Amino acid sequence: QQQVKQSPQSLIVQKGGISIINCAYENTAFDYFPWYQQFPGKGPALLIAIRPDVSEKKEGRFTISFNKSAKQFSLHIMDSQPGDSATYFCAASNSGTYKYIFGTGTRLKVLA
Amino acid sequence: SQTIHQWPATLVQPVGSPLSLECTVEGTSNPNLYWYRQAAGRGLQLLFYSVGIGQISSEVPQNLSASRPQDRQFILSSKKLLLSDSGFYLCAYVDRGSNQPQHFGDGTRLSIL
């Protein structure tokens, strides 16, 4: 019940295309869902996050879509650029514990 | 502003040698602190977390240990390293006065020979 399942494992997208990464969770106590971007040799950096009281959050080219009933959330990267090539992790936590459960990561490559 | 520092950035150690990795946080008080390990091309495995000085919770049984001697200092240690301890070690914190985001340091790449 503590798992966060992330897919796909890897993704190749043409420049200007839309990248979509999906995550699913089981624990309904989770109330915070962030996405992280990690470049090689660096720590993950917070990209965007959402709480279950909204269904969508947009920041620039990055959008989180959240489906509470299906217990799923996804990251959409619009107009994908080669500089977006990185590994993306979804995560879930609850404000009671501050422990994060991470997905297994998606390696995104955007072709120029 | 808040920052998190990890050192060293890279470390090469022989099997059986001791280990000490340090993490410090600036700009916040009483943060939650975390140690993760990331194998090459893999996800993040939570090793330890701490909610206060001297309070350590272990997530995975292993030959590693953690200590929090000061509010904003978190140390990962081992008395005798194994080959399987190789990996990318990440420290993270949560400012409990914020909206929960967990912030990571830039990690230590540990290679065991």
Interface residues (C-beta under 8 A of the other chain):
Chain A: Y32 P34 Y36 G41 K42 G43 P44 A45 L46 A49 F89 A91 S93 S95 Y98 K99 Y100 F102 G103 T104 G105 R107
Chain B: Q6 N32 Y34 G41 R42 G43 L44 L46 Y49 V51 L90 A92 V94 R96 N99 Q100 P101 Q102 H103 F104 G105 D106 G107 R109
